[in-house]
Amino acid sequence: MSASKESVIAILSKIELPDGGNLVSREMVRALTIEDGEVRFVIEAPNADMAQKMSAVEAAARRGVETLEGVKSVSVVLTAHGPAEKKPVPDLKIGGHPKPQQGAMAVEGVKKIIAIASGKGGVGKSTVSSNLAVALARQGRKVGLLDADIYGPSQPKMMGNMKRPGATPDGEKIVPLDAHGVRMMSIGSMVDPDQALIWRGPMLMGALQQLLGQVEWAPLDVLIIDMPPGTGDVQLTLGQKTEIDGAIIVSTPQDVALIDARKAINMFEKLKTPILGMIENMSFYTCPKCGDQAHIFGHGGVEHEAEKLGVPLLAALPIDLNTRLGGDAGAPVASGEGEIADAYLQLADNLIKGGIA
């Protein structure tokens, strides 16, 4: 006596599914044939995710049908009706209007936030930001680097990671990129690098709100924010809406740069953001052939300004070819060895011992 389709269906109706129902009630049995004692059928799950969880169901169905009288062999194929369900992804549209917010807010899981600022462009603020972040990471700190220079983002290039960020498994947050042991996020990682961003203030505010609150920064000991030059919307938004622990002002020694540095300092004072210290960048140039030092942009201007403010001069960094080459190559000089790397490591060590970072 050979098995019938009715008897096979009766067996399969007893095979319960993990999320309720059985193979028959959920209409998952397809292409059932019986020929000379050989039973063949397909179990078709609604999607690939569920099919991956049904190996035990497939085995149970096979064993059940094999018990029927007249069955010589059983062939079961487990398949899926459609592709795996796509995980939700965060809204990567950057630059919308900000959500309502009362007062300054902390960034979840971040112990300290330090803004690296300057009054004007071209003084090496982004170079200092990337190298300081790497140096702090080399000193054992958990470090994040936020490129807040919306109109001129340079950190993806300088940190050597031009990829687009992904999302957390629940699709709620953006996962920052990793570069040289630093968690890095930039508007430059999310838009076409060849396209100009022509945004007004509200869109800038919305973008910054996303880059701070929608990114999975935690856990961090310190988040370094590479600020844009000047005293505009980005600085105002960050100062008023984010709990910044302090700002470090970067300037070159000459009077023209110091005029704008003073404006940046005055802005932070009005926002009640502490000035943690100043860095004199491009302080001197050492001739690689003779070893003589030349003060191309003057000497001591930043140190004198720091004395007037009563804040420390944190470092005097030289003009250095390897620093420029490292930034262009996506390998910050602080990630390697040498005099400049040691200077950044010393700067990082001083900030840590001083309780700043």
C-alpha positions as a printed NumPy array, in Angstrom:
array([[ 0.   ,  0.   ,  0.   ],
       [ 1.464,  3.368, -1.023],
       [ 1.122,  6.656,  0.834],
       [-1.415,  9.188, -0.394],
       [-1.22 , 12.936, -0.611],
       [-3.928, 13.132,  2.049],
       [-1.847, 11.075,  4.492],
       [ 1.241, 13.23 ,  3.849],
       [-0.777, 16.421,  4.393],
       [-2.145, 14.951,  7.615],
       [ 1.403, 14.382,  8.898],
       [ 2.609, 17.855,  7.848],
       [-0.361, 19.507,  9.554],
       [ 1.098, 18.293, 12.846],
       [ 4.443, 20.056, 12.31 ],
       [ 4.225, 23.218, 14.393],
       [ 6.088, 26.407, 13.465],
       [ 8.157, 28.492, 15.904],
       [ 5.928, 31.544, 15.534],
       [ 2.592, 29.688, 15.565],
       [ 0.495, 27.538, 13.222],
       [ 1.712, 24.559, 11.234],
       [ 3.064, 23.876,  7.757],
       [-0.387, 23.255,  6.311],
       [-2.363, 26.013,  8.047],
       [ 0.319, 28.515,  7.059],
       [ 0.213, 27.215,  3.441],
       [ 3.923, 26.478,  3.233],
       [ 3.711, 23.086,  1.51 ],
       [ 4.305, 23.271, -2.228],
       [ 4.778, 20.863, -5.178],
       [ 3.83 , 17.679, -3.311],
       [ 4.276, 14.562, -5.478],
       [ 4.292, 10.842, -4.712],
       [ 5.685,  8.358, -7.208],
       [ 6.647,  4.721, -6.536],
       [ 7.02 ,  5.401, -2.828],
       [ 9.183,  8.517, -3.375],
       [ 7.68 , 11.59 , -1.719],
       [ 8.829, 15.057, -2.798],
       [ 7.645, 18.449, -1.57 ],
       [ 8.821, 21.99 , -0.967],
       [ 8.528, 23.963,  2.263],
       [ 8.262, 27.606,  1.225],
       [ 8.878, 30.098,  4.035],
       [ 7.57 , 33.667,  3.599],
       [11.105, 35.104,  3.622],
       [14.754, 34.087,  3.866],
       [15.082, 35.177,  7.489],
       [12.373, 32.748,  8.579],
       [13.73 , 29.976,  6.334],
       [17.046, 30.178,  8.17 ],
       [15.231, 29.384, 11.426],
       [13.309, 26.357, 10.055],
       [15.967, 23.63 ,  9.786],
       [14.371, 21.803, 12.73 ],
       [10.939, 22.064, 11.077],
       [12.341, 20.617,  7.849],
       [13.88 , 17.701,  9.72 ],
       [10.664, 17.033, 11.627],
       [ 8.639, 17.034,  8.396],
       [11.04 , 14.563,  6.786],
       [10.944, 12.184,  9.772],
       [ 7.144, 12.373,  9.996],
       [ 6.56 , 11.48 ,  6.336],
       [ 9.126,  8.668,  6.508],
       [ 6.927,  6.923,  9.09 ],
       [ 4.086,  6.487,  6.618],
       [ 3.512,  3.019,  5.217],
       [ 4.773,  2.571,  1.669],
       [ 7.195,  5.517,  1.753],
       [10.63 ,  4.549,  0.418],
       [12.298,  7.966,  0.399],
       [11.52 , 11.597,  1.213],
       [12.954, 14.627, -0.58 ],
       [12.331, 18.014,  1.061],
       [13.481, 21.4  , -0.192],
       [13.348, 24.369,  2.183],
       [13.105, 27.672,  0.327],
       [11.795, 31.208,  0.751],
       [ 9.075, 33.132, -1.056],
       [11.007, 36.409, -1.038],
       [14.361, 37.944, -0.079],
       [15.498, 38.499,  3.474],
       [13.842, 41.388,  5.206],
       [16.014, 44.468,  4.96 ],
       [17.147, 45.94 ,  8.217],
       [15.906, 49.477,  8.788],
       [18.53 , 52.127,  8.214],
       [18.71 , 55.559,  9.748],
       [17.636, 58.592,  7.825],
       [20.934, 59.581,  6.245],
       [19.459, 62.732,  4.802],
       [21.595, 65.373,  6.431],
       [20.791, 69.047,  6.793],
       [17.107, 69.117,  7.701],
       [15.73 , 71.59 , 10.203],
       [16.674, 70.862, 13.826],
       [14.296, 69.285, 16.3  ],
       [13.138, 71.424, 19.233],
       [15.614, 71.31 , 22.109],
       [15.685, 72.968, 25.513],
       [19.118, 74.29 , 26.456],
       [22.513, 72.623, 26.081],
       [22.572, 68.835, 26.03 ],
       [25.247, 66.236, 26.678],
       [26.155, 63.613, 24.098],
       [25.209, 60.196, 25.451],
       [28.162, 58.083, 26.54 ],
       [30.754, 60.842, 25.987],
       [32.653, 61.995, 29.08 ],
       [34.223, 65.16 , 27.676],
       [33.836, 67.31 , 24.571],
       [36.656, 69.571, 23.392],
       [36.304, 72.03 , 20.527],
       [39.422, 72.759, 18.45 ],
       [38.841, 76.23 , 17.034],
       [40.491, 79.092, 15.211],
       [39.485, 82.573, 14.169],
       [40.49 , 82.075, 10.533],
       [41.175, 79.321,  8.055],
       [44.584, 78.078,  7.026],
       [46.203, 77.902, 10.46 ],
       [46.206, 74.092, 10.617],
       [43.257, 73.566, 12.949],
       [42.082, 70.376, 11.201],
       [45.63 , 69.017, 11.151],
       [45.922, 69.614, 14.894],
       [42.491, 68.038, 15.475],
       [43.263, 64.805, 13.621],
       [46.734, 64.392, 15.102],
       [45.608, 65.201, 18.632],
       [42.772, 62.65 , 18.335],
       [45.228, 59.978, 17.157],
       [47.726, 60.867, 19.885],
       [45.062, 60.625, 22.583],
       [44.013, 57.222, 21.211],
       [47.637, 56.06 , 21.33 ],
       [47.692, 57.1  , 24.995],
       [44.852, 54.689, 25.699],
       [41.878, 57.045, 25.549],
       [38.651, 56.199, 23.734],
       [38.457, 59.048, 21.259],
       [35.951, 60.382, 18.764],
       [36.577, 63.002, 16.087],
       [33.672, 65.052, 14.727],
       [34.379, 67.105, 11.624],
       [32.038, 70.063, 12.146],
       [33.474, 72.058,  9.245],
       [30.314, 71.606,  7.198],
       [31.408, 73.655,  4.188],
       [34.976, 72.344,  4.063],
       [35.148, 68.852,  5.605],
       [38.675, 67.459,  5.431],
       [38.862, 64.742,  8.081],
       [37.846, 61.779,  5.849],
       [40.859, 62.562,  3.643],
       [43.24 , 63.362,  6.491],
       [42.231, 60.305,  8.527],
       [42.347, 57.981,  5.507],
       [38.772, 56.69 ,  5.602],
       [36.538, 57.845,  2.744],
       [33.854, 55.171,  3.241],
       [30.192, 55.848,  3.876],
       [29.075, 55.013,  7.435],
       [26.625, 52.219,  8.194],
       [23.837, 51.777, 10.741],
       [23.342, 50.003, 14.048],
       [21.4  , 46.685, 13.88 ],
       [18.193, 48.394, 14.989],
       [18.614, 51.093, 12.364],
       [18.322, 53.848, 14.937],
       [21.821, 55.324, 14.776],
       [24.722, 55.883, 12.406],
       [27.892, 53.933, 13.146],
       [30.944, 56.207, 12.991],
       [33.909, 55.2  , 10.871],
       [37.103, 53.913, 12.457],
       [40.468, 55.392, 11.566],
       [43.75 , 54.967, 13.462],
       [41.891, 53.9  , 16.611],
       [39.597, 56.94 , 16.477],
       [35.841, 56.976, 15.859],
       [35.379, 59.553, 13.123],
       [32.325, 61.235, 11.648],
       [32.105, 63.957,  9.022],
       [29.531, 65.465,  6.712],
       [32.133, 64.662,  4.053],
       [31.436, 60.953,  4.638],
       [27.772, 61.351,  3.757],
       [27.659, 63.629,  0.721],
       [29.262, 63.743, -2.712],
       [32.741, 65.204, -2.07 ],
       [32.601, 67.076, -5.386],
       [29.332, 68.851, -4.621],
       [29.146, 72.142, -2.739],
       [26.797, 72.398,  0.248],
       [24.756, 75.563, -0.174],
       [22.951, 75.673,  3.153],
       [21.498, 78.341,  5.382],
       [21.688, 78.357,  9.162],
       [18.734, 76.061, 10.   ],
       [20.098, 73.259,  7.802],
       [23.521, 73.602,  9.434],
       [21.906, 73.328, 12.854],
       [19.963, 70.243, 11.811],
       [23.087, 68.584, 10.423],
       [25.053, 69.22 , 13.609],
       [22.205, 67.918, 15.725],
       [22.254, 64.677, 13.725],
       [26.038, 64.326, 13.791],
       [26.032, 64.647, 17.571],
       [22.826, 62.87 , 18.567],
       [22.194, 60.315, 15.822],
       [25.723, 58.869, 15.776],
       [26.648, 55.973, 18.079],
       [29.62 , 57.699, 19.706],
       [29.513, 55.893, 23.047],
       [31.562, 54.956, 24.887],
       [34.102, 57.769, 24.589],
       [36.489, 59.397, 27.014],
       [36.706, 62.47 , 24.818],
       [35.106, 63.776, 21.63 ],
       [37.265, 66.178, 19.631],
       [35.235, 68.598, 17.501],
       [37.092, 70.083, 14.542],
       [35.332, 73.428, 14.282],
       [35.04 , 75.516, 11.131],
       [36.935, 78.812, 11.109],
       [35.242, 81.996, 12.202],
       [32.376, 82.837, 14.559],
       [29.252, 81.807, 12.647],
       [26.222, 79.551, 12.898],
       [28.103, 76.328, 13.627],
       [30.02 , 77.789, 16.555],
       [26.891, 79.44 , 17.934],
       [24.826, 76.253, 17.613],
       [27.431, 74.067, 19.287],
       [28.044, 76.564, 22.066],
       [24.368, 76.97 , 22.882],
       [23.027, 73.465, 22.24 ],
       [25.891, 71.175, 23.338],
       [27.648, 70.839, 26.678],
       [31.216, 71.6  , 25.571],
       [33.816, 71.191, 28.301],
       [36.195, 73.657, 26.722],
       [37.882, 75.011, 23.618],
       [41.484, 74.929, 22.434],
       [42.415, 77.827, 20.159],
       [44.858, 77.193, 17.3  ],
       [46.67 , 80.115, 15.695],
       [49.845, 80.936, 13.837],
       [52.112, 83.567, 15.44 ],
       [51.537, 86.49 , 13.068],
       [49.332, 89.44 , 13.983],
       [46.783, 88.834, 11.203],
       [45.966, 85.368, 12.561],
       [45.932, 86.566, 16.161],
       [43.37 , 89.273, 15.361],
       [40.902, 86.564, 14.337],
       [41.965, 84.233, 17.157],
       [40.993, 86.948, 19.65 ],
       [37.53 , 87.085, 18.062],
       [37.133, 83.321, 18.48 ],
       [38.219, 83.601, 22.113],
       [35.749, 86.434, 22.696],
       [32.951, 84.36 , 21.172],
       [33.621, 81.394, 23.479],
       [33.748, 83.735, 26.462],
       [30.302, 85.079, 25.547],
       [29.042, 81.495, 25.233],
       [30.589, 80.75 , 28.646],
       [32.783, 78.004, 27.165],
       [36.12 , 77.717, 29.012],
       [39.318, 78.326, 27.02 ],
       [41.524, 75.351, 27.899],
       [44.635, 76.72 , 26.238],
       [46.229, 77.793, 22.984],
       [48.411, 76.055, 20.402],
       [50.89 , 77.941, 18.268],
       [51.   , 76.139, 14.937],
       [53.621, 76.747, 12.244],
       [55.724, 78.186, 15.047],
       [59.066, 77.65 , 13.323],
       [60.755, 75.87 , 10.45 ],
       [63.867, 73.736, 10.846],
       [66.11 , 73.504,  7.808],
       [66.657, 69.802,  7.021],
       [70.186, 70.516,  5.727],
       [71.716, 72.868,  8.263],
       [69.375, 72.512, 11.231],
       [68.803, 76.258, 11.623],
       [65.376, 77.435, 12.74 ],
       [63.451, 80.173, 10.931],
       [60.337, 81.877, 12.326],
       [58.509, 82.411,  9.055],
       [55.296, 83.723, 10.648],
       [56.911, 85.54 , 13.547],
       [57.589, 84.231, 17.011],
       [55.912, 84.246, 20.403],
       [52.643, 85.89 , 19.405],
       [50.426, 83.042, 20.615],
       [52.431, 82.628, 23.804],
       [51.985, 86.326, 24.599],
       [48.245, 86.085, 23.892],
       [47.938, 83.052, 26.173],
       [49.687, 84.965, 28.956],
       [47.238, 87.854, 28.573],
       [44.315, 85.418, 28.871],
       [45.846, 83.517, 31.749],
       [45.617, 80.201, 29.886],
       [48.434, 77.785, 29.092],
       [50.338, 77.611, 25.829],
       [49.749, 73.918, 25.212],
       [52.227, 73.434, 22.359],
       [54.365, 75.217, 19.77 ],
       [54.295, 73.044, 16.666],
       [56.624, 73.541, 13.674],
       [55.996, 73.711,  9.954],
       [56.826, 70.172,  8.931],
       [56.817, 68.391,  5.572],
       [55.921, 65.004,  7.064],
       [52.867, 66.525,  8.731],
       [51.605, 67.737,  5.373],
       [52.431, 64.456,  3.615],
       [50.71 , 62.443,  6.336],
       [47.547, 64.534,  6.075],
       [47.395, 64.151,  2.308],
       [47.993, 60.396,  2.558],
       [45.424, 59.76 ,  5.298],
       [48.145, 58.793,  7.779],
       [48.381, 61.484, 10.484],
       [51.964, 62.087, 11.566],
       [50.948, 61.316, 15.168],
       [50.227, 57.715, 14.152],
       [53.905, 57.092, 13.424],
       [57.262, 57.803, 15.027],
       [59.504, 60.839, 15.081],
       [59.87 , 64.283, 16.595],
       [56.448, 65.599, 15.551],
       [54.676, 62.417, 16.642],
       [56.404, 62.723, 20.001],
       [55.256, 66.349, 20.283],
       [51.625, 65.323, 19.791],
       [51.98 , 62.427, 22.226],
       [53.392, 64.825, 24.793],
       [50.518, 67.243, 24.158],
       [48.014, 64.404, 24.616],
       [49.756, 63.246, 27.792],
       [49.648, 66.758, 29.239],
       [45.936, 67.077, 28.49 ],
       [45.243, 63.747, 30.176],
       [47.329, 64.578, 33.259],
       [45.667, 67.971, 33.44 ],
       [42.233, 66.355, 33.484],
       [41.311, 68.021, 30.202],
       [41.002, 64.846, 28.084]])
